[in-house]
Amino acid sequence: MKPDMGVLAVINKNDNRYWLEAAPNLKGKINSVAFQLKNGSHVNRQLQKDWNDLEEEAFQIVVLEQLEYEEDESKTDYREELELLKIICTDKLKEQGVKFY
């Protein structure tokens, strides 16, 4: 069974700021991001600082959009499609006035 792929968001519920990431394996990436934040090693320093200051309860990690696999089984590289999906998600959220890390 292939892993779900798509775009995930870490959302600061206090100020509604988002951090987005496209992932070929959503479950694995969600676990990785949560682990990094809990251990103080997330790549986005401002997000990490807010996580440390506000603690885990102030955040949620959600799947924004999923990308379906093509019927052509020979296609294995979905990086371009995932990045495009992330851009689409970012644009939609910007239209709603969302701020980002």
C-alpha positions in Angstrom: 0.0 0.0 0.0 1.4 3.4 -1.0 1.6 6.1 1.6 -0.7 9.1 1.5 1.0 12.2 0.1 0.0 15.9 0.2 0.4 19.1 2.1 0.4 19.3 5.9 0.2 22.4 8.1 1.4 23.2 11.6 -1.0 25.8 12.9 -0.4 28.1 15.8 -4.0 28.3 17.2 -3.1 31.5 19.2 -2.4 33.7 16.2 -3.5 31.5 13.3 -0.1 31.4 11.7 0.7 28.4 9.5 3.8 26.5 8.4 3.3 24.3 5.4 5.2 21.4 4.0 4.6 19.1 1.0 5.3 15.4 1.8 5.4 12.2 -0.2 4.5 10.4 3.0 2.2 12.4 5.2 2.1 10.1 8.2 5.8 9.9 8.3 6.3 13.6 7.9 3.7 14.4 10.5 5.6 12.2 13.0 8.9 13.7 12.0 7.7 17.3 12.4 6.1 16.5 15.8 9.3 14.8 16.9 11.5 17.8 15.8 9.2 20.3 17.5 9.1 18.3 20.7 12.9 18.0 20.7 13.7 21.6 19.8 15.2 20.8 16.4 12.7 22.1 13.8 14.2 23.9 10.9 12.0 27.0 11.2 13.4 28.8 14.2 10.4 31.1 14.8 8.0 28.2 14.8 10.3 26.3 17.2 10.5 29.3 19.5 6.7 29.7 19.5 6.3 26.0 20.2 8.7 26.2 23.1 7.1 29.3 24.5 3.4 28.4 24.0 3.8 24.6 24.3 2.2 21.8 22.2 -1.4 22.5 23.2 -1.3 25.8 21.3 -0.6 24.0 18.0 -2.2 21.5 15.7 -0.8 19.5 12.8 -3.3 18.8 10.0 -3.4 17.5 6.5 -4.6 20.4 4.2 -4.7 18.5 0.9 -3.9 15.1 -0.4 -2.5 14.2 -3.8 -3.8 11.2 -5.5 -1.5 8.8 -7.3 -1.8 8.6 -11.1 -3.1 5.4 -12.6 0.3 5.0 -14.4 2.1 2.8 -11.9 5.5 3.6 -13.5 5.3 7.2 -12.2 7.1 7.4 -8.8 8.3 11.0 -8.6 5.6 13.4 -7.4 7.9 16.2 -6.2 6.7 18.8 -8.8 3.1 18.0 -8.2 3.5 18.2 -4.4 5.3 21.6 -4.7 2.5 22.9 -6.9 -0.1 21.7 -4.4 1.8 23.5 -1.7 1.7 26.7 -3.7 -2.0 26.3 -4.3 -2.6 25.8 -0.6 -0.5 28.8 0.2 -2.4 31.0 -2.2 -5.8 29.9 -0.9 -4.7 30.6 2.7 -3.3 34.0 1.7 -6.6 35.0 0.2 -8.2 34.2 3.6 -5.7 36.5 5.4 -3.6 33.7 6.9 -0.1 34.6 8.0 2.8 32.2 7.7 6.1 31.2 9.4 
